[in-house]
Amino acid sequence: MSSNKAGIFQQPQYLDQLRVRLMRQLSTMLESQIRTRSFAATISTLVKRVHGEIFEDFVGSLEHIDDPLIAAKLHQAMDRCQHLDLAFDSLVDERQRQWHKNGKYLKEVMDEFNTTTRFLSSILIEKDLLEKQSQVLEKIILSHEKVSQWQQFVQEILTGFHAIFPFNFFFIAFAEEHGLSLYCYYMGEFSEKAKQKVRDHLYQEIISKLKLPADAPLDIEEFVIAANSNYVSLNQVKMLTVAVPEHEPGFAGLLGIAFATSNELSVQEKSIIRSLLSVMVMVVGSSKVLNRTMSELEYYSVHDPLTGIHNRRYFNDMLEYEVGRSERHKHEFSILLLDLDDFKDINDSYGHPLGDEVLKTIAESICLFMRKGDIATRMGGDEFALILPETGASGAKVAAEKIRSHLQQLSFLSPEGKPFHITTSIGIISYPQDVQNVEEMMSGVDVALYRAKDLGKNEVCEFNRAAHLKKIVRDSRSLVEDLRCALNEERINPYFQPIVDCKTGEIFAYESVARLIEKDGTATTAGRFIETIEKYGLGRHLDRIIVRKVIETNKRMIDSQGEAKRLFINLSAQEIQGRGILGYAEELCNQLEVPPSSIVFEILERDAIGDMSNMGKFLSNLRKKGFSFALDDFGSGYNSFHYLRELHFEYVKIDGAFVRNLPNSKIDRALVRNLSRLCQELDILIIGEFVESEEIFTILQEMGVDYAQGFHIGMPQSSLVN
């Protein structure tokens, strides 16, 4: 920036003019008072001198006067002169004191006024500058797109910033694990030689201010913004910087502008610039942290935190994709499902840390046999799966035998230094040779795996379609008839699991879970029958029974204890499509005088995202009727964060796969901590499921998670209990 632009923020001229004018007037008054005081002193001296001369004449005259009467009158006149001198001296002294006091007051007023006007001149900023600043700030609105592309967002802000203060360069620096990341924005075109000087200059300044080693690696990204800017020698370059607060340990940064000028900045200049830089710090710091957080969350939503390979969620998505691709191109593909034999004994004998190391090695070994396009995933625990595109049953069996043989030859060391080995059982299924859809494929490969286990483990088994289908049909027919009977007889009851407040430990709400009451009185968990319920379209019948019984339970609580409890109710995907359940629930609440605000409907993420348009309508109707909504198993979807932006939820339940392993996984802890932080920013209450120990509960408390539920908190009971 050229030097003649340094005073772009001019001091308010009116204050300067007022200060000078009033100081002149006060100075004139002070000067007049000083002159008057001096004149009074002169008059006083003159009077005393004249009186003195007269007195001397009177004294001389007395020596020659014999008449006593005249002598007496002279003595009387001399006394009056003396009294007059004394009175005049008193008057002059009093006036001198008053003049001194008034002079002092005038000086104090002058000093105070001068100080005040100089202070106001230093802090007041012209209205047009404030309006320009407001125009820049009005454009700073964070959104998902701007957070994810924050470097480009910064360019938009800088264009407005440059209109207020025509700087030459803007830079952002972050001290990260790999070294120094520098983002440099040039306002206008500069030669490569000039750019290199800027890089060197900024690098040295930033290294010094962030206290980094002199040889810190530099990763630089540069942007050019169209602007009129005249480059001046770097000898005249000045910098204004603001530190980026450490939002998390090890994340330090610096943000600032560089400009060329031979003049010093005024106070107004610095005030405006620093205020805008402070806003930029907020934008850049928050965007950087949120972008990093969202990137991590998106990565770990499809990757296993322990082994680094893909997880079950990614496997399910890719399996659907591969089935479609197979149908379009008319080729086969196969799945290998691997389960480590007796792996529980390793965890029990040598501990989970060693068990985790074994799982990592197994994953690395499996990847050695993958071709380009093959997909390896950890399904959970000690179970792995591979998708082998364009591979039939025979090719899949060859690959499975190679993997099985390699894994059994691996040698591991116990904590005592003793070697041990591990084997694996592998099931194989091919599409479309063995099955016709995804559900059959997964259940079929499970059958093949269990058959390999039954043969003595450390085996590879292919799917036997005929035997499997016969067993599936027989078991499904039997179970669906039992379920229809139980629904008609209303032998499906809600059990209530407490949800506690992590801060107080008090019960906040209860989740109602379905239990099938067998004819002998035993209760069967929903996991045993929910897939059949969904497959045969019985979900609506089940939902209406549970909804009615839950609301009736709340009515009894109102009658006995005087207040309703907050109850979570699980809904099936069918109800989102039909939406009739809301009218049914509203009617029940009105009849039984149960407040709708005490009911929270809960839907699995995979069901909620299946039909986004219907989901939006469902949520709109739900809130109009006074109900609340909770999204269950959050994080299990491929793009969970997209739904947070598109839909609003009162509650989010973290997928238990993240919570269960908090004590042993640094990655899961980071994931849940960032999820909690993100939901807090969005005013969404967060619930941690699968709290199975006091240690997990304590970790959730430290992370600021709002609520928790799980077997450690309380088992599902047939009635509401404290």
C-alpha positions in Angstrom: 0.0 0.0 0.0 1.4 3.4 -0.9 2.2 5.8 1.9 -0.4 8.4 0.9 -3.1 5.9 1.8 -1.9 5.4 5.4 -4.3 7.9 6.8 -7.4 6.3 5.3 -9.1 6.4 8.7 -9.1 10.2 9.4 -9.6 11.5 12.9 -12.9 13.4 13.5 -12.0 16.9 12.4 -14.8 18.6 14.4 -13.2 17.5 17.7 -9.8 18.9 16.7 -11.3 22.2 15.7 -13.4 22.5 18.8 -10.4 21.7 21.0 -8.3 24.4 19.3 -11.0 27.0 19.4 -11.9 26.5 23.0 -8.2 26.4 24.0 -7.7 29.8 22.3 -10.7 31.3 24.2 -9.6 30.0 27.5 -6.0 31.2 26.9 -7.4 34.7 26.1 -9.3 34.7 29.4 -6.3 33.5 31.3 -4.1 36.2 29.7 -6.7 38.9 30.5 -6.8 37.8 34.1 -3.0 37.9 34.3 -2.9 41.4 32.9 -5.6 42.6 35.3 -3.7 41.1 38.2 -0.5 42.8 37.1 -2.4 46.1 36.7 -3.9 45.8 40.2 -0.4 45.3 41.6 0.9 48.4 39.9 -2.0 50.5 41.2 -1.4 49.2 44.7 2.3 50.2 44.5 1.4 53.6 43.2 -1.1 54.3 46.0 1.4 53.3 48.7 4.1 55.5 47.2 1.7 58.6 47.0 0.5 57.9 50.5 4.0 57.7 51.7 5.0 61.0 50.2 1.9 62.7 51.7 2.7 61.2 55.1 6.3 62.5 54.9 4.9 66.0 54.0 2.5 65.9 56.9 5.3 64.9 59.4 7.4 67.8 58.2 4.6 70.3 58.4 3.9 69.4 62.0 7.2 70.7 63.1 6.3 74.2 62.0 2.7 74.4 63.1 2.0 75.9 66.5 -1.8 75.8 66.3 -2.9 72.8 68.3 -6.2 72.6 66.4 -4.5 72.4 63.0 -1.9 69.9 64.3 -4.7 67.7 65.5 -6.4 67.7 62.1 -3.1 66.8 60.4 -2.7 63.8 62.9 -6.3 62.8 62.1 -5.5 62.9 58.3 -2.3 60.9 58.8 -4.3 58.2 60.7 -6.9 58.0 57.9 -4.1 57.5 55.3 -2.7 54.7 57.3 -6.2 53.1 57.7 -6.7 53.5 54.0 -3.4 51.8 53.2 -4.3 48.9 55.4 -7.8 48.5 53.9 -6.4 48.8 50.4 -3.7 46.1 51.1 -6.4 43.8 52.4 -8.5 44.4 49.3 -5.6 43.8 47.0 -4.6 40.6 48.8 -8.1 39.2 48.6 -8.3 40.0 44.9 -4.9 38.4 44.4 -6.2 35.2 46.0 -9.3 35.1 43.9 -7.3 35.7 40.7 -4.9 32.9 41.7 -7.8 30.5 42.3 -9.6 31.4 39.1 -6.3 31.0 37.1 -5.9 27.6 38.6 -9.4 26.6 37.7 -8.9 27.8 34.1 -5.7 25.8 33.8 -7.5 22.7 35.1 -10.4 23.1 32.7 -8.0 23.6 29.8 -6.0 20.5 30.7 -9.1 18.3 31.3 -10.8 19.5 28.1 -7.6 19.0 26.1 -7.2 15.5 27.5 -10.8 14.6 26.9 -10.9 15.8 23.3 -7.6 14.0 22.5 -9.0 10.8 24.0 -12.3 11.1 22.0 -10.3 11.7 18.9 -8.3 8.5 19.5 -11.4 6.3 19.9 -14.2 7.8 17.8 -14.5 6.4 14.2 -16.3 8.1 11.4 -19.8 6.8 10.6 -19.0 5.8 7.0 -16.2 3.6 8.2 -18.4 1.8 10.7 -21.0 1.3 7.9 -18.4 -0.3 5.7 -17.3 -2.5 8.6 -20.9 -3.6 9.1 -21.2 -4.4 5.4 -18.2 -6.7 5.7 -19.5 -8.4 8.9 -23.0 -8.9 7.4 -21.5 -11.2 4.8 -19.9 -13.5 7.5 -22.6 -16.2 7.8 -21.4 -19.7 8.5 -22.9 -22.6 6.6 -21.9 -26.2 5.9 -20.6 -25.3 2.5 -18.6 -22.4 3.8 -17.1 -24.4 6.7 -16.0 -27.2 4.4 -14.5 -24.7 1.9 -13.4 -22.1 4.3 -10.3 -21.0 2.3 -12.7 -19.7 -0.5 -15.0 -18.2 2.1 -12.1 -16.1 3.4 -11.6 -14.7 -0.1 -15.2 -13.4 -0.1 -14.6 -11.6 3.2 -11.3 -10.2 2.2 -12.8 -8.4 -0.8 -15.0 -6.4 1.5 -12.2 -5.9 4.0 -9.9 -4.5 1.3 -12.4 -1.8 0.4 -12.0 -0.4 4.0 -8.3 -0.9 4.3 -6.3 -1.6 1.1 -3.7 -4.0 2.5 -1.3 -6.0 0.3 -1.4 -9.5 1.8 -3.5 -11.6 4.2 -2.2 -14.8 5.8 -3.4 -17.6 8.0 -0.9 -20.0 9.6 -1.6 -23.1 11.6 1.0 -25.1 13.6 -0.1 -28.7 12.9 1.4 -32.2 13.4 3.1 -32.2 10.0 4.6 -28.7 10.5 3.4 -25.2 9.5 0.4 -24.7 7.2 0.4 -21.3 5.6 -2.4 -19.8 3.5 -1.4 -16.6 1.8 -3.8 -14.3 0.0 -2.3 -11.7 -2.4 -4.5 -8.6 -3.1 -3.6 -8.2 -6.7 -1.0 -9.6 -9.1 2.7 -9.7 -7.9 5.8 -11.1 -9.5 7.2 -14.4 -8.4 10.2 -12.6 -7.0 7.9 -10.5 -4.8 5.9 -13.5 -3.7 9.1 -15.3 -2.7 10.1 -12.3 -0.6 6.7 -12.3 1.0 6.9 -16.1 1.8 10.3 -15.7 3.4 9.3 -12.7 5.4 6.0 -14.3 6.6 7.7 -17.6 7.4 10.3 -16.0 9.7 7.7 -13.8 11.4 5.3 -16.7 12.0 8.0 -19.2 13.1 9.0 -16.6 15.7 5.5 -15.8 17.0 4.4 -19.4 17.1 7.7 -20.5 18.7 8.3 -23.2 16.1 11.7 -24.7 15.2 13.5 -22.8 12.5 13.5 -25.9 10.2 9.7 -26.6 10.6 8.3 -28.0 7.3 6.2 -25.6 5.4 3.0 -26.4 3.5 1.9 -23.3 1.7 -1.3 -22.6 -0.3 -1.7 -19.3 -2.2 -4.6 -17.4 -3.5 -4.8 -14.3 -5.7 -7.7 -11.9 -5.3 -8.4 -9.3 -8.0 -7.7 -5.9 -6.4 -5.7 -2.7 -7.1 -2.7 -2.8 -4.9 0.7 -1.2 -5.5 3.6 -3.1 -4.1 6.2 -1.2 -2.1 9.6 -2.4 -0.9 9.5 -5.0 1.9 11.5 -2.7 4.0 8.3 -0.7 4.6 6.1 -3.8 5.2 4.3 -3.8 8.6 2.2 -6.6 10.0 -0.9 -6.7 12.3 -1.6 -10.2 13.7 -4.1 -11.9 16.0 -3.6 -15.3 17.6 -6.1 -18.1 16.8 -7.3 -19.5 20.2 -6.3 -23.1 20.9 -9.7 -24.9 20.4 -7.9 -28.2 21.1 -4.5 -29.2 22.3 -1.7 -28.9 19.7 -3.8 -26.6 17.4 -2.2 -23.2 17.4 -2.5 -20.5 14.8 -1.8 -17.0 13.7 -3.8 -14.7 11.4 -3.0 -11.3 10.1 -2.4 -8.7 7.4 0.7 -7.3 5.9 0.9 -3.9 4.2 3.5 -1.5 2.9 3.6 2.0 4.3 6.2 4.5 5.5 3.7 6.0 8.1 2.5 4.7 11.4 -1.1 3.5 11.7 -3.5 5.7 13.7 -5.4 4.4 16.6 -8.6 4.3 14.5 -6.8 2.3 11.9 -5.6 -0.3 14.4 -9.0 -0.4 16.1 -11.0 -1.1 12.8 -8.4 -3.6 11.5 -8.1 -5.5 14.8 -11.9 -5.7 15.1 -12.2 -7.3 11.7 -9.2 -9.5 12.3 -10.8 -10.8 15.5 -14.0 -11.7 13.5 -11.8 -13.4 11.0 -10.1 -15.3 13.8 -13.5 -16.6 14.9 -14.5 -17.6 11.3 -11.2 -19.2 10.4 -10.6 -20.9 13.8 -14.1 -22.3 14.1 -14.2 -23.3 10.4 -10.9 -25.1 10.6 -11.9 -27.0 13.8 -15.4 -27.8 12.5 -14.0 -28.8 9.1 -11.4 -31.1 10.8 -14.1 -32.5 13.1 -16.5 -33.2 10.3 -13.8 -34.8 8.2 -12.8 -37.0 11.0 -16.4 -37.9 11.7 -17.1 -38.6 8.1 -14.0 -40.7 7.8 -14.8 -42.8 10.9 -18.4 -43.2 9.9 -17.1 -45.6 7.1 -13.9 -46.9 8.7 -13.1 -49.1 11.6 -11.2 -47.1 14.2 -9.0 -50.0 15.3 -7.8 -51.5 12.1 -8.3 -48.6 9.6 -10.1 -50.8 7.1 -13.8 -50.1 6.2 -16.6 -51.0 8.6 -20.0 -52.7 8.5 -21.8 -49.5 7.5 -19.6 -49.1 4.4 -19.9 -52.8 3.7 -23.7 -52.6 3.6 -23.6 -49.6 1.3 -21.1 -51.2 -1.1 -23.0 -54.5 -1.0 -26.1 -52.8 -2.3 -24.0 -51.0 -4.9 -22.3 -54.3 -6.0 -25.7 -56.1 -6.4 -26.9 -53.3 -8.6 -23.7 -53.3 -10.6 -23.9 -57.1 -11.0 -27.4 -56.9 -12.3 -26.4 -54.2 -14.8 -23.3 -55.9 -16.2 -24.4 -59.5 -15.7 -21.4 -60.7 -13.8 -20.9 -62.6 -10.5 -19.4 -61.4 -7.3 -18.7 -63.1 -4.0 -18.5 -62.4 -0.3 -16.1 -64.0 2.2 -17.1 -63.9 5.8 -14.2 -64.6 8.2 -14.5 -65.3 11.9 -11.5 -65.9 14.1 -11.6 -69.2 16.0 -11.7 -68.9 19.8 -10.6 -65.3 19.7 -12.4 -64.7 23.1 -9.8 -66.9 24.7 -7.1 -64.6 23.6 -8.8 -61.5 25.1 -9.5 -63.4 28.3 -6.0 -64.8 28.6 -3.8 -62.0 27.4 -6.1 -58.9 27.7 -7.8 -56.7 25.2 -4.8 -54.6 24.2 -3.0 -57.6 22.9 -6.3 -58.8 21.3 -6.5 -55.4 19.5 -3.0 -55.8 18.1 -3.9 -59.3 16.8 -6.9 -57.8 15.0 -4.8 -55.1 13.4 -2.3 -57.7 12.2 -5.2 -59.9 10.8 -6.6 -56.9 8.9 -3.2 -56.1 7.4 -2.7 -59.7 6.4 -6.2 -59.9 4.8 -5.4 -56.7 2.7 -2.3 -58.5 1.3 -4.5 -60.7 -0.7 -6.8 -58.0 -2.1 -6.9 -57.1 -5.7 -7.7 -53.6 -7.0 -11.4 -53.1 -6.5 -11.8 -55.7 -3.7 -13.2 -54.4 -0.4 -12.1 -55.5 3.1 -14.1 -54.6 6.1 -14.3 -55.4 9.8 -17.8 -56.3 10.6 -17.3 -56.0 14.4 -15.5 -58.0 17.1 -13.4 -60.7 15.4 -15.5 -60.9 12.3 -14.2 -59.6 8.9 -15.8 -59.6 5.4 -14.5 -59.2 1.9 -16.4 -58.2 -1.3 -14.8 -59.7 -4.4 -16.2 -58.1 -7.5 -16.5 -60.1 -10.7 -15.5 -63.3 -8.8 -17.5 -66.5 -8.9 -17.6 -69.3 -6.3 -14.5 -71.1 -7.5 -12.3 -68.0 -7.5 -13.7 -66.9 -4.1 -12.7 -70.4 -2.7 -9.2 -70.1 -4.0 -8.8 -66.6 -2.4 -10.4 -67.9 0.9 -8.0 -70.8 1.1 -5.0 -68.5 0.6 -6.2 -66.2 3.4 -7.0 -69.1 5.8 -3.6 -70.7 5.1 -1.7 -67.5 5.6 -3.5 -66.5 8.8 -2.8 -69.9 10.5 0.9 -69.4 9.9 1.1 -66.1 11.6 2.8 -66.2 15.0 2.0 -63.9 17.9 3.7 -63.4 21.3 1.9 -63.4 24.6 2.9 -60.9 27.4 5.2 -63.6 28.8 6.9 -63.9 25.4 5.4 -67.3 24.5 4.3 -67.7 20.8 0.7 -68.6 19.9 -1.2 -68.9 16.7 -4.8 -68.2 15.5 -7.0 -69.8 12.9 -10.1 -68.6 11.1 -13.3 -70.1 9.7 -14.5 -68.6 6.4 -17.9 -68.7 4.7 -18.4 -68.1 1.0 -21.5 -67.0 -1.0 -21.9 -65.8 -4.6 -24.4 -63.6 -6.3 -26.6 -64.3 -8.3 -25.6 -68.0 -8.3 -26.6 -68.7 -4.7 -29.1 -66.0 -3.8 -31.2 -63.2 -5.3 -31.0 -60.3 -2.9 -28.9 -58.7 -0.2 -30.8 -60.1 2.8 -30.5 -63.7 1.5 -26.9 -63.1 0.8 -26.0 -62.1 4.3 -28.1 -64.8 6.0 -26.6 -67.3 3.5 -23.0 -66.4 4.2 -23.7 -66.7 7.9 -24.9 -70.2 7.3 -21.8 -71.1 5.4 -19.6 -69.6 8.2 -21.4 -71.6 10.9 -21.1 -74.7 8.8 -17.3 -74.1 8.7 -17.3 -73.8 12.5 -19.3 -77.0 12.8 -16.8 -78.9 10.7 -14.1 -78.2 13.4 -13.1 -74.6 12.6 -10.1 -73.5 10.4 -12.3 -74.4 7.4 -13.6 -72.8 4.2 -17.2 -73.6 3.4 -19.4 -72.6 0.5 -23.1 -71.9 0.7 -25.6 -74.8 0.3 -28.6 -73.0 -1.1 -31.2 -75.9 -1.0 -30.7 -76.8 2.6 -30.6 -73.1 3.6 -33.8 -72.1 1.8 -35.7 -75.0 3.3 -34.6 -74.1 6.9 -35.3 -70.3 6.3 -38.8 -71.0 5.0 -39.6 -73.4 7.8 -38.4 -71.1 10.5 -39.9 -68.0 9.0 -43.4 -69.5 8.6 -43.3 -70.7 12.2 -42.1 -67.4 13.6 -44.5 -65.2 11.7 -47.5 -67.2 12.8 -46.4 -67.0 16.4 -46.0 -63.2 16.0 -49.4 -62.7 14.4 -50.9 -64.6 17.3 -49.0 -62.6 19.9 -50.1 -59.3 18.2 -53.7 -60.4 18.1 -53.6 -61.4 21.7 -51.5 -58.3 22.6 -48.8 -60.3 24.2 -46.2 -57.7 23.2 -45.6 -55.3 26.0 -43.3 -52.2 26.5 -40.4 -52.6 28.9 -38.8 -49.4 30.2 -35.1 -48.7 30.3 -34.0 -45.6 32.2 -32.1 -42.7 30.6 -30.2 -40.6 33.2 -28.9 -37.1 33.2 -25.1 -37.3 33.1 -24.7 -34.2 35.3 -27.0 -35.1 38.1 -27.4 -38.9 37.8 -31.1 -38.6 38.0 -33.5 -40.3 35.7 -34.4 -38.0 32.8 -36.6 -40.3 30.7 -37.3 -44.0 29.8 -37.0 -45.8 26.5 -39.8 -48.2 25.8 -38.6 -51.5 24.1 -40.9 -54.2 22.9 -40.9 -57.6 24.6 -42.8 -60.7 23.3 -44.5 -62.4 26.3 -44.5 -66.2 25.5 -47.4 -68.3 26.6 -45.2 -69.6 29.5 -44.7 -66.1 30.7 -41.1 -65.6 29.6 -40.2 -62.4 27.8 -38.4 -62.5 24.4 -36.3 -59.4 23.3 -37.2 -57.5 20.1 -33.9 -58.6 18.5 -35.3 -62.1 18.1 -38.4 -61.1 16.1 -38.0 -57.5 14.8 -36.7 -58.5 11.4 -39.6 -60.8 10.8 -42.0 -58.1 11.9 -40.5 -55.7 9.3 -40.3 -58.4 6.6 -43.9 -59.4 6.8 -45.3 -55.8 7.3 -46.4 -56.2 10.9 -44.6 -53.0 12.0 -47.7 -50.8 12.1 -49.6 -53.3 14.2 -46.7 -53.6 16.7 -46.2 -49.8 16.8 -49.9 -49.1 17.6 -49.9 -51.6 20.5 -46.7 -50.2 22.0 -47.8 -46.6 21.5 -51.2 -47.2 23.2 -49.6 -49.2 26.1 -46.9 -46.5 26.7 -49.4 -43.6 26.8 -51.7 -45.7 29.1 -48.6 -46.2 31.4 -48.0 -42.4 31.4 -51.7 -41.9 32.3 -51.3 -44.2 35.3 -48.1 -42.2 36.4 -50.1 -38.9 36.2 -52.9 -40.4 38.3 -50.6 -41.9 40.9 -47.7 -39.4 41.1 -49.3 -36.3 39.7 -46.9 -35.9 36.7 -46.1 -37.6 33.4 -42.8 -39.2 32.6 -40.8 -38.5 29.4 -41.0 -41.7 27.4 -39.2 -42.6 24.2 -41.1 -44.8 21.7 -39.4 -46.7 18.8 -41.3 -46.5 15.4 -40.9 -48.6 12.3 -40.0 -47.2 8.9 -43.6 -48.0 7.7 -45.0 -45.4 10.1 -42.8 -42.6 8.5 -44.4 -43.4 5.1 -47.9 -43.7 6.4 -47.8 -41.1 9.2 -51.1 -42.4 10.6 -49.5 -43.1 13.9 -49.2 -39.4 14.8 -53.0 -38.9 14.6 -53.5 -42.1 16.6 -51.1 -41.0 19.3 -52.6 -37.5 19.4 -56.1 -38.9 19.8 -54.9 -41.1 22.7 -53.2 -38.2 24.4 -56.3 -36.1 24.2 -58.5 -38.9 25.5 -56.3 -39.8 28.4 -55.2 -36.2 29.1 -51.5 -37.1 28.6 -49.3 -34.1 27.4 -47.8 -34.9 23.9 -44.6 -33.2 25.1 -44.0 -36.2 27.3 -43.7 -38.5 24.3 -40.5 -38.7 22.2 -40.7 -40.8 19.0 -37.5 -42.5 18.1 -36.4 -43.8 14.6 -33.3 -45.6 13.5 -31.1 -43.4 11.2 -31.2 -46.0 8.4 -35.0 -45.8 8.5 -35.1 -42.0 8.8 -32.9 -41.3 5.8 -34.6 -43.9 3.5 -37.1 -41.3 2.3 -36.0 -37.8 3.1 -39.0 -36.1 1.6 -41.5 -38.1 3.8 -39.2 -37.7 6.7 -39.4 -33.9 6.5 -43.2 -34.0 6.4 -43.3 -36.5 9.2 -41.2 -34.2 11.5 -43.3 -31.2 10.6 -46.5 -33.0 11.5 -44.9 -34.4 14.7 -43.9 -31.0 16.1 -47.3 -29.5 15.2 -48.9 -32.0 17.5 -46.5 -31.3 20.3 -44.3 -34.5 20.1 -40.5 -34.6 20.1 -38.1 -36.6 17.9 -35.0 -38.6 18.5 -32.6 -40.0 15.9 -31.3 -43.4 17.0 -27.9 -45.0 16.0 -26.5 -41.7 14.8 -23.3 -42.1 12.9 -24.3 -45.4 11.4 -25.1 -43.9 8.1 -22.8 -43.1 5.2 -23.4 -39.3 5.4 -24.9 -38.7 8.8 -24.0 -35.1 9.0 -25.9 -34.2 5.9 -29.1 -35.2 7.8 -28.2 -32.8 10.7 -28.2 -30.0 8.2 -31.4 -31.0 6.4 -33.5 -32.1 9.4 -33.8 -30.9 12.9 -33.9 -33.4 15.9 -34.5 -32.7 19.6 -32.3 -35.7 20.5 -29.5 -37.7 18.9 -28.5 -41.1 20.1 -24.9 -42.0 19.4 -24.5 -45.4 17.7 -23.5 -47.8 20.5 -20.6 -49.0 18.4 -18.8 -45.7 19.2 -19.7 -45.7 23.0 -19.0 -49.4 23.8 -15.3 -49.1 23.1 -14.6 -45.7 24.7 -12.2 -47.0 27.4 -10.0 -48.7 24.9 -10.1 -46.6 21.8 -8.6 -43.1 21.4 -10.3 -42.7 18.1 -13.8 -43.5 19.5 -13.2 -41.0 22.3 -12.3 -38.3 19.8 -15.3 -39.2 17.7 -17.8 -39.1 20.5 -16.2 -35.9 22.0 -16.5 -34.1 18.6 -20.1 -35.4 18.1 -21.0 -34.0 21.5 -19.4 -30.7 20.6 -21.2 -30.5 17.3 -24.6 -31.3 18.7 -24.1 -28.7 21.4 -23.4 -26.1 18.7 -26.6 -27.1 17.0 -28.7 -27.1 20.2 -29.4 -30.9 20.0 -29.4 -33.0 23.1 -27.2 -36.0 22.9 -27.7 -39.5 24.4 -25.0 -42.1 24.8 -26.3 -45.7 24.4 -24.7 -49.0 25.4 -23.3 -47.6 28.7 -22.1 -51.0 30.1 -19.7 -49.8 32.9 -19.1 -47.0 35.3 -15.9 -46.2 33.3 -17.9 -45.5 30.2 -20.4 -43.4 32.1 -17.6 -41.3 33.6 -16.0 -40.7 30.2 -19.4 -39.5 28.8 -19.7 -37.1 31.7 -16.3 -35.7 31.1 -17.1 -35.2 27.4 -20.2 -33.2 28.2 -22.7 -35.8 26.8 -26.2 -34.9 28.1 -27.7 -38.3 28.9 -26.8 -41.9 29.1 -28.5 -45.3 29.0 -27.4 -48.9 29.0 -27.2 -52.1 31.1 -25.0 -50.3 33.7 -27.6 -47.6 34.1 -30.5 -49.9 34.3 -32.0 -53.0 32.6 -35.4 -52.7 30.8 -38.2 -53.4 33.3 -41.9 -54.1 32.9 -42.8 -51.0 34.9 -41.4 -47.5 35.5 -39.0 -47.7 38.4 -36.5 -45.3 39.9 
